[in-house]
Amino acid sequence: MSWSPDHEALRGRVAVVAGATRGAGRGIATALGEAGATVICTGRSSVTGSGGSDYDRPETIEETAELVTRLGGTGIAVQTDHLDSEQVRRLARRIRHDHGGIDVLVNDIWGAERLKGGPADWNTPVWEHDLDAGLRILRLGLDTHLITSHHLLPLLIGKPGGLLVEMTDGTAAYNAGRYRISVFYDLVKTAVNRLAFSQGHELAPHGATAVALTPGWLRSEMMLDAYGVREENWRDALLPDRGEGRPTAPQSFASSESPRYVGRAVAALAADPGRARWNQQSVSSARLAGEYGFTDIDGSRPDVWGAG
């Protein structure tokens, strides 16, 4: 497939990617950057401030902002804990002062991957699940989105055409008939789809659009580390008998996607003057790739869900 990004598609637009440190958030920020946008990259992991995520990993929002700029956009890093309402309020005040408003808001805050646990921890009934861990999953996955929308959506509705993207795991249709890992994880990921629906109802009178978006099997930094590979050689994770003490990925990993793929989905939505047709919908990166024609960084259009 022959496709390349339009580096001027979002020139002059201002986006906030909340949770831009790594994974899908970094992929979205960089894809918006390669389309020419100014991208405010927020998260807890910063080289300049105290605190950080629950992961104790090396990625920072400054690295993400640098990648945005390198790809042709303007990256701005602002350390923000999206569970702290006052910090998000200050973020909104700074954005209003520096930019006047925003065109795109992406709520990609998560931070509960370790609390979710591995496959051995899944399907633990609620009465046996660690309650404190479960309630923190809810706070990290839901409270952060609500706090961020409360403070930043006023910056989005100042002019028609704004876009809110709520990032989740699984479309509304997929999740409706499937139990997802635990009561707490299941509740978060289904609720975020509903957040896009309800916020879309409230945004429509202002000419703005809200969409719930899910990637497929994401080759995040944590996922690549788990299989002992890098983005450049990720297919090696599928090889049996690697002899390195690393697990072999299941064959479905062949349909995994880089974080840039779902990022290009956001960029395509943001560049579409008819994006309002997606308001309140729940979609996957693969479905939008089929609609808009973009590809992953290797030229493929993976679809781990099987139906876009």
Secondary structure as GFF3:
##gff-version 3
##sequence-region A 1 308
A	DSSP	beta_strand	14	18	.	.	.	ID=ss1
A	DSSP	alpha_helix	23	34	.	.	.	ID=ss2
A	DSSP	beta_strand	38	43	.	.	.	ID=ss3
A	DSSP	alpha_helix	61	70	.	.	.	ID=ss4
A	DSSP	beta_strand	74	79	.	.	.	ID=ss5
A	DSSP	alpha_helix	85	99	.	.	.	ID=ss6
A	DSSP	beta_strand	104	107	.	.	.	ID=ss7
A	DSSP	alpha_helix	113	116	.	.	.	ID=ss8
A	DSSP	three_ten_helix	119	121	.	.	.	ID=ss9
A	DSSP	alpha_helix	131	138	.	.	.	ID=ss10
A	DSSP	pi_helix	139	143	.	.	.	ID=ss11
A	DSSP	alpha_helix	144	156	.	.	.	ID=ss12
A	DSSP	beta_strand	163	167	.	.	.	ID=ss13
A	DSSP	alpha_helix	172	176	.	.	.	ID=ss14
A	DSSP	alpha_helix	183	203	.	.	.	ID=ss15
A	DSSP	three_ten_helix	204	206	.	.	.	ID=ss16
A	DSSP	beta_strand	209	214	.	.	.	ID=ss17
A	DSSP	alpha_helix	221	227	.	.	.	ID=ss18
A	DSSP	three_ten_helix	231	238	.	.	.	ID=ss19
A	DSSP	three_ten_helix	251	255	.	.	.	ID=ss20
A	DSSP	alpha_helix	259	271	.	.	.	ID=ss21
A	DSSP	three_ten_helix	275	278	.	.	.	ID=ss22
A	DSSP	beta_strand	282	284	.	.	.	ID=ss23
A	DSSP	alpha_helix	285	292	.	.	.	ID=ss24
###
